[in-house]
Amino acid sequence: MPKCHFCDHNNPAGIDRCQNCGAWIEQKASSTSTDSGQQAEPSLEAQVLTLLEGGKKIVAIKLYRQQTGCDLKNAKDAVEALAAKHGIVSKGAGCAGVILAMVLACGVLGIGIWFVVA
């Protein structure tokens, strides 16, 4: 069973990508072929885009760092620029959604207390 070098997930034999994180399995070549008929690994950009489309931004940054040797900030900037270039948007509301929910909850609580006191 090939083991993913990113998430250490054990995968069944004969697959190209990790079933857990979507990273390419090193033991297998991708399904793309070159003009000479040999199997070729997908480009770094293609691997990063696949991970981003699967919602695996952190894994994509980790892969970019490992392949290029750049620092965390530059890898994050490069992955985010690649996502923006291809129109891939991050999922989730993030901090803004949590703050909005807290403000609404405090407002409802404040109105309730005002009615009880008045």
RATA-V175795 format. One record per run of one state. SS is the DSSP state (helix for helix, strand for strand, loop for the rest). FROM is the first residue (numbers start at 1). TO is the last residue. If there is no record, write none. Layout:
# RATA-V175795
ss:SS from:FROM to:TO
ss:SS from:FROM to:TO
This chain:
# RATA-V175795
ss:loop from:1 to:2
ss:strand from:3 to:3
ss:loop from:4 to:9
ss:strand from:10 to:10
ss:loop from:11 to:16
ss:strand from:17 to:17
ss:loop from:18 to:23
ss:strand from:24 to:24
ss:loop from:25 to:32
ss:strand from:33 to:33
ss:loop from:34 to:38
ss:strand from:39 to:39
ss:loop from:40 to:43
ss:helix from:44 to:53
ss:loop from:54 to:56
ss:helix from:57 to:68
ss:loop from:69 to:71
ss:helix from:72 to:85
ss:loop from:86 to:93
ss:helix from:94 to:117
ss:loop from:118 to:118
